[in-house]
Amino acid sequence: MTDHLIVGGGIIGLLTARYLRQAGAGVTLLERRQVGRESSWAGGGILSPLYPWRYAAPVNALARWSQPRYRALAEELQADTGIDPEWIQSGLLVLDPDETPRATAWAEKAGARLDIIDRDTLARIEPAVGAHADGGLLFPEFAQVRNPCLLKALRRDVQARGVRIRESAEVSHLLHENGRIRGVATADGGHIAAERVIIACGAWSASLLRELGQAIDIAPVRGQMLLYRGEPGLLKHIVLHRGHYAIPRRDGRLLFGSTMEDVGFDKTVTEQARQELERAAQVLIPALAEVPLERHWAGLRPASPNGIPYIGAHPRIEGLYINAGHFRNGVVMAPASAHLLADLVLGRRPILDPAPFALDTHASAA
Ligand SMILES: Cc1cc2nc3c(=O)[nH]c(=O)nc-3n(C[C@H](O)[C@H](O)[C@H](O)COP(=O)(O)OP(=O)(O)OC[C@H]3O[C@@H](n4cnc5c(N)ncnc54)[C@H](O)[C@@H]3O)c2cc1C
């Protein structure tokens, strides 16, 4: 029997495994396909909510706890695994001047640095941006990671620490008896006993809990992304304009995203989305018209009400926990979410007030 069984090998499951293992717990992680290939792979790796002032306080609480810890996490992972998660403090440049009053008020309250940039400064610091832009809001402290590299590093790290990873192991249902979790059943007919089970299945989390009569509101929202094969230096900052964003990677590749589509568990990419994203990308950065498009993909965000994840114990089944529903901000919120869940599982003093994330109080916290 394993003490802790984590179901789902995205960033949330992997980081939860890491914190539990660091505390000396025995951990097994089950992943239905391959570790780190779903939403956590498909996302952009921006280490901030896109417009933080539009989000509920619990989302910002998780993001603000995680942000200052990401650099050290990336450095530690690189030193221990040889894989660089490419933490870069590229700053977030918001080219939506009408957001200035709310952004300024939020930054002041949150203690985040914000520079108001005029047209000339913008042309100097980010010359690739289209001439239509009339200045912007620069958050110079905000950073990014290259999420596929982060996931590879995390996988190698947790394995080296002794976490057992089983891939192609889909959990079909939970095993419980007399109000206590006993383990899980897998789609191939196997049973795995465990003292504690943690559901970290991203967009797929609701179905495992539904059979327990526990309705949790997590649904897939498709996001399509484009990847350009640019030259280093084309863009220096993460740039956000009317909901679209461009993320420059260190090697010159540039991500452009994304769509928000309510189409169920369908990860197909569409020609219509490609054309819309290409058009928006070329308005924002005209030089992209000459840059080859390398790839186009889609991922499923685990959408919860107001984007507030469920983090905590199941109210009726002892030993069953959930850490899911991170919607658009799962990468930036992951360290805090995983640490908080580990605190609750291990009975430690929690890093943040867990009440807004609890399964039974979640709806009222929004
Ligand atoms: C286009 C796009 C852009 C994004 N950009 C950003 C961004 O810039 N910054 C940011 O912070 N966030 C971003 N996000 C959101 C972020 O990617 C997600 O919130 C986060 O990855 C969720 O992580 P997760 O581990 O919960 O889910 P996932 O990464 O989806 O992992 C869940 C895992 O559980 C497995 N699983 C499911 N069911 C079972 C089962 N029954 N048995 C076993 N395993 C199972 C799945 O196969 C999967 O590997 C973006 C998302 C998308 C799609």
The ligand as a MOL file (V3000), in Angstrom:
LIG
                    3D

  0  0  0     0  0            999 V3000
M  V30 BEGIN CTAB
M  V30 COUNTS 53 58 0 0 0
M  V30 BEGIN ATOM
M  V30 1 C -3.9350 27.5650 -24.1840 0
M  V30 2 C -3.6730 27.6330 -22.7040 0
M  V30 3 C -2.8810 28.6610 -22.1940 0
M  V30 4 C -2.5970 28.7230 -20.8270 0
M  V30 5 N -1.7260 29.6680 -20.3700 0
M  V30 6 C -1.4040 29.7220 -19.0490 0
M  V30 7 C -0.4490 30.6540 -18.5680 0
M  V30 8 O 0.1550 31.3850 -19.3560 0
M  V30 9 N -0.2040 30.7010 -17.2300 0
M  V30 10 C -0.8510 29.8840 -16.3500 0
M  V30 11 O -0.6160 29.9900 -15.1510 0
M  V30 12 N -1.7400 28.9500 -16.7900 0
M  V30 13 C -2.0350 28.8520 -18.1080 0
M  V30 14 N -2.9450 27.9360 -18.5560 0
M  V30 15 C -3.6810 27.1330 -17.5910 0
M  V30 16 C -2.8660 25.9850 -17.0540 0
M  V30 17 O -2.2100 25.3440 -18.1310 0
M  V30 18 C -3.7780 24.9850 -16.3000 0
M  V30 19 O -4.5390 25.6760 -15.3270 0
M  V30 20 C -2.9270 23.9410 -15.5990 0
M  V30 21 O -2.0500 23.3320 -16.5080 0
M  V30 22 C -3.7760 22.8630 -14.9460 0
M  V30 23 O -2.8970 21.8750 -14.4610 0
M  V30 24 P -3.4250 20.4590 -14.0000 0
M  V30 25 O -2.2630 19.6750 -13.5290 0
M  V30 26 O -4.5790 20.6590 -13.0690 0
M  V30 27 O -4.0800 19.8330 -15.3280 0
M  V30 28 P -3.4160 19.0210 -16.5460 0
M  V30 29 O -2.1220 19.5720 -16.9410 0
M  V30 30 O -4.4690 18.9150 -17.5960 0
M  V30 31 O -3.1310 17.6100 -15.9050 0
M  V30 32 C -4.1570 16.7250 -15.5210 0
M  V30 33 C -3.6470 15.3090 -15.7830 0
M  V30 34 O -4.5550 14.3580 -15.2430 0
M  V30 35 C -4.5910 13.2450 -16.1120 0
M  V30 36 N -5.8240 12.5100 -15.8660 0
M  V30 37 C -7.0950 12.9120 -16.1310 0
M  V30 38 N -7.9840 11.9660 -15.7520 0
M  V30 39 C -7.2640 10.9380 -15.2510 0
M  V30 40 C -7.6250 9.6660 -14.7090 0
M  V30 41 N -8.8980 9.2790 -14.5940 0
M  V30 42 N -6.6200 8.8370 -14.2810 0
M  V30 43 C -5.3140 9.2330 -14.3710 0
M  V30 44 N -4.9240 10.4290 -14.8800 0
M  V30 45 C -5.8870 11.2720 -15.3140 0
M  V30 46 C -4.5290 13.8780 -17.5060 0
M  V30 47 O -4.1180 12.9590 -18.4870 0
M  V30 48 C -3.5210 15.0100 -17.2720 0
M  V30 49 O -2.1950 14.6180 -17.5640 0
M  V30 50 C -3.1860 27.7880 -19.9300 0
M  V30 51 C -3.9540 26.7450 -20.4400 0
M  V30 52 C -4.1840 26.6430 -21.8180 0
M  V30 53 C -4.9770 25.4700 -22.3580 0
M  V30 END ATOM
M  V30 BEGIN BOND
M  V30 1 1 1 2
M  V30 2 1 2 3
M  V30 3 2 2 52
M  V30 4 2 3 4
M  V30 5 1 4 5
M  V30 6 1 4 50
M  V30 7 2 5 6
M  V30 8 1 6 7
M  V30 9 1 6 13
M  V30 10 2 7 8
M  V30 11 1 7 9
M  V30 12 1 9 10
M  V30 13 2 10 11
M  V30 14 1 10 12
M  V30 15 2 12 13
M  V30 16 1 13 14
M  V30 17 1 14 15
M  V30 18 1 14 50
M  V30 19 1 15 16
M  V30 20 1 16 17
M  V30 21 1 16 18
M  V30 22 1 18 19
M  V30 23 1 18 20
M  V30 24 1 20 21
M  V30 25 1 20 22
M  V30 26 1 22 23
M  V30 27 1 23 24
M  V30 28 2 24 25
M  V30 29 1 24 26
M  V30 30 1 24 27
M  V30 31 1 27 28
M  V30 32 2 28 29
M  V30 33 1 28 30
M  V30 34 1 28 31
M  V30 35 1 31 32
M  V30 36 1 32 33
M  V30 37 1 33 34
M  V30 38 1 33 48
M  V30 39 1 34 35
M  V30 40 1 35 36
M  V30 41 1 35 46
M  V30 42 1 36 37
M  V30 43 1 36 45
M  V30 44 2 37 38
M  V30 45 1 38 39
M  V30 46 1 39 40
M  V30 47 2 39 45
M  V30 48 1 40 41
M  V30 49 2 40 42
M  V30 50 1 42 43
M  V30 51 2 43 44
M  V30 52 1 44 45
M  V30 53 1 46 47
M  V30 54 1 46 48
M  V30 55 1 48 49
M  V30 56 2 50 51
M  V30 57 1 51 52
M  V30 58 1 52 53
M  V30 END BOND
M  V30 END CTAB
M  END
